[in-house]
């Protein structure tokens, strides 16, 4: 009986895992999550179950959680080549979503939100081999940072119109400082310099 029990126990994580996969196929993510968690309770080193939990996080929009689990798989646990490949592919998907969210924020003139999304994308592509930082990242960051720079200057011009010169000067100085700190993304600071001289 003890031998039988040990045999059942040694494969129990696989039984739970297979059940979880069945629920994934039916898009019943809540049930699937339960079974993958049970699989990990029996065998905490079973990375395929942790990958499925990361995938569920991704499908539900919990990108940060998905990245944390992926990081565990790649850096803290023994991982088989297939699960490693799946995890890198998932991180590529998460990177793409952050880029899309950055672009969406930019189109709504939410420049700081766009930068946050692009920074999240960059934290992935700079850390994980196999997830390249694409041109869309630096291009998006340049557009968003230029948007903030131009906002400072527009607000300064509005203040000049109503004779609030000291406040306008402070904002223009802020724009110059922002441009100096972000020369990689805003190479030309002449617009602020010209406004300051005016």
Secondary structure as UniProt FT lines:
FT   HELIX           2..25
FT   TURN            26..27
FT   HELIX           29..42
FT   TURN            44..45
FT   HELIX           47..59
FT   TURN            60..61
FT   HELIX           63..75
FT   HELIX           81..107
FT   TURN            108..109
FT   HELIX           111..125
FT   TURN            126..127
FT   TURN            129..130
FT   HELIX           135..161
FT   TURN            162..163
FT   HELIX           165..181
FT   TURN            182..185
FT   HELIX           190..197
//
